[in-house]
Amino acid sequence: MDDMSGVFTSTTERAAWNIAARHLARGQKDPVMMIVDGIEEERKRCIDLLRSAIGRDFEVPTFMVDPDHQW
């Protein structure tokens, strides 16, 4: 397999292709689900970064974990 590291120059591009490839490999073609998957992965990454910076005992605000939470 060719080295594709020079083709996708940003981590955002690589992440997008990774998500699309996973969905397409499963036969899924709905771009909305691919975008949802990407948003959820980014939300988890941000929460993990926040916990790393502040500490594992930090209570993540509910709206960050579940933006659909009823206030």
C-alpha positions as CSV (number, residue, x, y, z in Angstrom):
1,M,0.0,0.0,0.0
2,D,1.3,3.5,-0.8
3,D,2.2,6.0,1.9
4,M,-0.7,8.4,2.0
5,S,0.8,10.7,4.6
6,G,1.6,13.4,2.0
7,V,-1.9,13.3,0.5
8,F,-3.8,14.4,3.6
9,T,-1.9,17.3,5.1
10,S,-3.9,18.0,8.1
11,T,-5.1,15.9,11.0
12,T,-8.7,17.2,10.3
13,E,-8.4,15.8,6.7
14,R,-7.0,12.5,8.0
15,A,-9.8,12.2,10.6
16,A,-12.5,12.9,8.0
17,W,-11.1,10.3,5.6
18,N,-10.8,7.8,8.5
19,I,-14.4,8.3,9.5
20,A,-15.7,8.1,5.9
21,A,-13.6,5.0,5.2
22,R,-15.1,3.2,8.3
23,H,-18.6,4.0,7.2
24,L,-18.1,3.1,3.6
25,A,-16.4,-0.2,4.6
26,R,-19.6,-1.1,6.4
27,G,-21.7,-0.2,3.4
28,Q,-23.1,3.0,4.9
29,K,-23.4,5.9,2.6
30,D,-25.3,8.5,4.6
31,P,-23.0,11.6,4.9
32,V,-25.0,12.9,7.9
33,M,-24.1,9.8,9.9
34,M,-20.4,10.4,9.0
35,I,-20.6,14.0,10.2
36,V,-22.4,12.9,13.4
37,D,-19.6,10.4,14.0
38,G,-17.0,13.1,13.5
39,I,-18.7,15.6,15.9
40,E,-19.1,12.9,18.6
41,E,-15.4,11.9,18.2
42,E,-14.3,15.5,18.5
43,R,-16.6,16.1,21.6
44,K,-15.0,13.1,23.3
45,R,-11.5,14.3,22.4
46,C,-12.2,17.7,23.9
47,I,-13.6,16.2,27.1
48,D,-10.5,13.9,27.3
49,L,-8.2,17.0,26.8
50,L,-10.1,18.9,29.5
51,R,-9.8,16.0,31.9
52,S,-6.1,15.7,31.2
53,A,-5.5,19.4,31.8
54,I,-7.7,19.7,34.9
55,G,-7.6,16.2,36.4
56,R,-9.6,13.0,36.3
57,D,-11.7,14.1,39.2
58,F,-13.1,17.1,37.3
59,E,-16.8,16.8,36.7
60,V,-17.5,17.5,33.0
61,P,-20.5,19.8,32.6
62,T,-23.6,17.9,31.5
63,F,-24.1,20.0,28.4
64,M,-20.6,19.0,27.1
65,V,-21.3,15.3,27.4
66,D,-24.9,15.6,26.2
67,P,-25.8,18.7,24.2
68,D,-29.4,17.5,24.0
69,H,-29.7,17.5,27.8
70,Q,-32.9,19.1,29.0
71,W,-31.9,22.0,31.3
